[in-house]
Amino acid sequence: MSKSTKVIIDPISRIEGHLKIEAEVEGGRCATAHSTGTLFRGIELILRGRDPRDATQITQRICGVCPIGHAMASARCLDDAYGVKPPHNGRVIRNLIQGANYIQSHVLHFYHLAALDYVKGPDVPPFTPRYEGKDFYRLPAAVNAAAVGQYLEALDVRNKAQQMLAIFGGKMPHAQAIVVGGTTQIPMADDIVEFLWRLREIQAFINNTYLPTVYAVAKAYPDYLAIGTGCKNLISYGCFELDDKGTMLMPGGVWTDGKQHKLDPSKITESVTYSWYADSTTGRHPSHGETKPDPRKAKGYSFLKAPRYDGKVHEVGPMARVWIANPVLSKNANAFLGVSEKKDLRFRDLGDAAFSVMGRHAARAEECAIVAAAMEQWVMSLKPGEPTCVPAPTPKKAMGMGLWEAPRGSLGHWISIEDSKIANYQAIVPTTWNCGPRDDGGHPGPVEQALAGCPVSDPANPIELTRVVRAFDPCLACAVHVVEPKE
């Protein structure tokens, strides 16, 4: 029997927040893994007793990288509770604000958080410190040098994406313009021009630099098309409304045990048996969820809960969105991506290999191109000077649900209103889905399953494990957002 070696990475760097991974390595592979959210903060309980309209601002403070996803989920939650729908301009501007946030987040993830696991830069920060080992960095010299140079170029692209967001959102992070019933910024012709010229520069970077670099990395690391498979169950709530009927650019759905199904939000629950929360709250639907910390619970090993759909483990994120949307996207994918024929690595052509580290990177990059292309159509559809919001009187009593897709995956907000105040507020975020611990039945979460079987050539330099985890783009600030208030 081979000797077992415990590998602890605490914290994993180059992600948002504090994540600990503990793995047992046997025979050069990860046998089991535990994912631990170590951060402990407060948002949901802070909302109790407040005006419901405060939620779109307060929930954005969950994360500074992807606050727009929270603003959108919260606003849609309030739209549902208030019984209102944004007008055309409001719907389109919400898409443009969220799309700009997608671009900056996806570019940030690849170039500044994940690519440094594959690209060997000069011996200076941010390229150091790094794991060192045989065959760790395989890119051809010319491709490696180009990728190193793109690090700074990508920062400029992110800056332009943030500027685009601010044109209609007011500022970034924590945009002010997304509200119940629509948005606050009435578009003018000069806003459209300012937005469009930045967008076209970004489109050129995505299509001519970002996508080819992702494909080049995938070609240099073909084994990572078979590493990090995970649970192979996927969920997406859908995002980017195209009309008043709720048609989405990225349609929602569920992929479970090899079959696609319609999403049923009533099947979402959260387990806490292995989380530092009171066992009395386990298995509940989030609309009736409760946050009761129990940090000394013997079985617990994470401040993340364990969301489940129909009792089963599901992964969320760009891979889930593109996989589930594929029947719709594949009809126009070449046009969106600016190619006339199949070439290089394309996520939709990968089959089972899409469930992998490189599959996740390919899906994120191609989604970035698809969203950027769609944004040009959206901004040109704006009607200058026309309203962006409808009146939305606060109800005395109501419940609401807001389902959306943040860059990292499915995001849901649930609200209960009593006496025109927030009585209860719950959020399940993408990284809670992906990095959560074992559930009531002992089934490991998506990241824990993706790590199982991962090769580890040197337990002292476990770069393979970090590549798997970073492909999910974890955001622990989002995933852990509770506080135990002192009397």
C-alpha positions, 0 to 999 in steps of 0.5 A: 500500500502506497504511503499517504501524504497530506498536502495543505494549501492555506490560503490558496493565493490569486483568488478572491478571499481565503480558501484552504485545500487539504488533500491526501495524496497517494501514489502520486494522485489526490485521493480525497480533498476537503475545501474549507472557507475560512472567512467569516463576515456579515451581510445577510443579517445586516439587511434585516429590518431595513428598507428593501431598496437598500438591498441592491446597494448593501449586497454589492458589498459582498464582493468588490470584483463582481458586485454587479451580479449581486446588484442584478440578483437583488434587483430582480429579487425586488422586481419579483416582490414588487411585481414590476418589470423594467422598460426596454432601456432599463433592461438593456442598460442592466445587460450592458452594466453586467456585460462590462463586469463579465469582461473585466472579471473573465480577463482578470481571471485568466491573465492575473489569477490563473495564467501564472500557473502556466506562463513563466515570467521574469523573476520578479513579482507578480510572476514570483513566488511560484511553484518550481518543478520539471515540466511545470511551464511548457509554453513555447518560448515565443508564446510564453513571451507574448503571454507575459507581455499581455499581462499589462495589456490585459490590465488596460482592457480591464480598465476600459471595461470598468469605464464602460460600466461606469458610463451607465452604472455611475461607478465601479465597484458598487454601481449605483444605477441598478434599482428595483424597476430598472436603472437610473441613467437615461442614455444619451447619444454621447453615452452610446458613442463613449461606450461603443468605442471602448467596446470595439477595442475590447472586442479586438483584444478578446478575439485576437489576443485572449482567445488565441492565448487560451487555445495556445495554453490548452494545446501545451497542456493537453493532459488538463483536458482530462484533469479536474472532471468533477461531478459532471452535473451542471446548473445555470439560472440563465442571464442577459434578457433579450426581450420582455418575455424573459428570453436569455442570451445564455438560457438557464437549465440543469444538466444532471446525469447526462440529461438536460432538464428545465430548471425548477428553483424549488429543488434548491436546498442547502446542507450544513452537516459539515459546515459550521452552522446549526444542524437544525437549519440543514436541508432548507430551501433558501426562501426559508433559510436561516443563518445560525453559526456554530463554529465549534461543531465537531463535524464542521470544516467550512464556513461555506454551506453545501447547496444541492439541486434535487439532492445532487451535487452540481457545478456552476460557472461559465462551463455550465452556462455554455454547456447548457446554452450550447443548443442555442449558441451553436447555431450562431457561435461562429458568427459570435466568435468571428470565425467562418469554420471550426479551428483550434480548440472550441468548447462546444466540440470538446464533448466529455473533455469539456469537463476539465481544467482546460474546458473551464478556461475555454468556456470562460474565454468563448463566453467573453467573446459571445457577450462582448459581441452581443453588447454591440447589438444591445448598446445600439438598441438603446433609445436616447432620452427615453425612460429606464425605470418604472415606479415601484411602491414598496409592498407591505408584505411580499416574497421575492426571488432573484436568479441570475448569473454572476461571472463565476456562476449561478447566483440567487437572492431570496427576500421576505418583506414584512411591514415594508421592511426586510424580514429575511434575506438569503443568498446562495452564490457561485462559490458556495455551489462550487467550493462547498463541503460535503453534504448531509449524505457525505457527498463531496462538493464540485471542487472536492470531486474535481481534485480527486484523482488529480496527479501531484508530481511533487507534494511540496509543490502542488501546482496541479491542485491549484490549477484545478481550483483556480479554473473554478475562479473561487470567490470566498468573499461572496461565498461566506457572508454571515455574522453572529451579532453581539447583543 
